[in-house]
Amino acid sequence: MRKKNDYAVYKGDTFLFLGTAEECAEYFNVKIESIKFLSTPSGRARYAKRKRQDKAITVVNIGPDEEEKE
């Protein structure tokens, strides 16, 4: 079975949530693809252009969960 990556979600400099793409999507009531897109360089570049950076959502892919076995 493939390990699932964990994602950290920030609003500006404030940490909001940590979990898999599925958990983040459920928590924020968005599609899984939206979480994955926001973690890509093109997704981050799109939000970097915003005037209010303190309100921009940033998603960081922090890799697979180290506690998972297999």
N, C-alpha and C positions, 0 to 999 in steps of 0.2 A: 504494500500500500504506500502511496506517495505521501510524504510529509506535507502538511499544510503550513503555509507561511503565516506568521503573525504580522499584524499591522498596528501601528500606533497612530492615533488620530489626534491632531492638534487644531486649536482655533487660535490663530496668532501664535503666541508663545505659551498658551495654556494647554496642558495635557487634558484630553477628554476621555479617551477609551483605548484599550489594548485588547486585541483578540484576532481571530481568523477573519478572513474577508466575509464569510457568512455571518459571523457574530456581529461584526461592525455594521454590515448592511441591515441586519435585523434591528440593532440598537438605534440606528439613525433613520430607519424606515426608507432605505434606498435600495437600488439593485446592487448585486454583487459586482457587476461590471463597473459600476460607478466608483466603488471603493478601489478596485484594481486600476482603473484609469487614473484616478487622482494620485496614485503612487508612481506613475510613470513620469519620465522627464517632460513629455509634452503636456501632461496634465498639470504638473507643477508649474510649468512655464505659463500656461493659460491663467492660472490663479495669481502668478507673480505680477501680472500686469494690472491687477486691481488697485484702485486708489486706496482702499481701506485694508491694508495688510493685516491689521489687528483683528479683522473679522473674517479673513480668508481661512478656509479649511485646508489643512495639509495632512496628507496620509503618507506615512513612511513604512516601507516594507522592511521589517527587521529580521526576516528569514524564518526558517522552520523552528517550531517549538522544541527546545532542547530536552524537555521532560518526556516527550512522546517516545515510546518504545516501538520499534519496527518502523 
